[in-house]
């Protein structure tokens, strides 16, 4: 059995890293993960795969906390909830309803200066010490660093320089090429240089979407292999939970207000209800994730407060249960013509729920539409007119049968399981570590010297 050391923040790198680590041992790779400590209910909160908990070794490395740790303590004294966004709670208390306000601007300024290169930068030193300690005790065939956050890659770069260890840099989310990168020109300039310097010594890079891989290749001038996110095959909803009585449309996860537009479904629902094509008493729309005060304002604007609700944060396990009892799963596509290849881990989680997916917004012909066509797991409706047509079709099915028709192709869907992704990941590690050794490197515990030819 070969051994790989993974540097990742499991809370943020889930479900990708736990999903891969659960199945890598089936392909000859024993996994040890260095991560900040997980919260006490992480198994449920993150819905960690059973095989991951049984197979992976987790080395929890404590640290003070992210760059907001001090402010969380202060705001807690004033009754702020530590489990929800401080920014949104300030906006709620001050009556700010816009998607972008001076509060958002201030927080971005704070992060620009104090969260460089990321909010988890205080973890770098203890993580590096822990990694060096374990490399002195054990032999590893490879190191994998996974983002978020870039700090994981910075730690791996130090280990690469010191030990010459084979290094695979994995990107669930990109660094400076991230579609959600929000910092200004000056910070981007310095951070781009840091990214290029940090990843220069990486032996290979992987990315979670074809579009991300293309962007990495253009920026770094080298190939990047696509290993998409996936779902735990053991979580596949084959038994089919009972559905809710109402036609329930459910969204789970964070909403990025500058990139995603849930208002489109509110407009479509308002139109259909006002035309009496849908009975408002038959429908419920549920949002599970960080509360957005501006979304509450939009819901009220269209008079939909009785049927559209924000329930706040729930555990990933509970979110998965809510998906499985829903008639439709709502996916908010990325509203950026330059970013037509963005699909998050949520869509794969939706695939495992085995319920129809309604992807709204974005642009025709993007990667999300391609995935839905390939798996037959749902439909893509980019315009409000298309959203209305899709909702009306689902509503007619519901009125006729009490449910919505699901036509997902299980064979195609299973190609996106973490079992399949782990197989591809292991192939990359096997091929490239063998090449690494043939080129004159070994991966022992002590610092390496290049073999004399």
Secondary structure, DSSP 8 states (H G I E B T S, - for coil): -EEEEEE--HHHHTTHHHHHHHHHGGGTEEEEEEES---TTHHHHTT--HHHHHH-EEEE---S-STTHHHHHHHHTTT--TTS-HHHHHHHHHT--SSS-HHHHHHHHHHHHHSSS-TTGGGHHHHHHHHHHHHHHS--SEEEEEES-HHHHHHHHHHHHHH---EEEEESS-STT-TT----HHHHHHHHHHHHHHHTT-SEEEESSHHHHHHHHHHHSS-EEE----B-GGG---S-----SSEEEEEES---TTT--THHHHHHHHHHHHTTSS-GGGEEEEEESS--HHHHHHHHHTT-TTTEEEEE---HHHHHHHHHT-SEEEEE----TT-TT---HHHHHHHHHTSEEEEESS-TT-HHHHHHHHHT-EEEE-SHHHHHHHHHHHHHHHHHHSS------HHHHGGGBHHHHHHHHHHHHHHHHHHHHHTT----SS-------
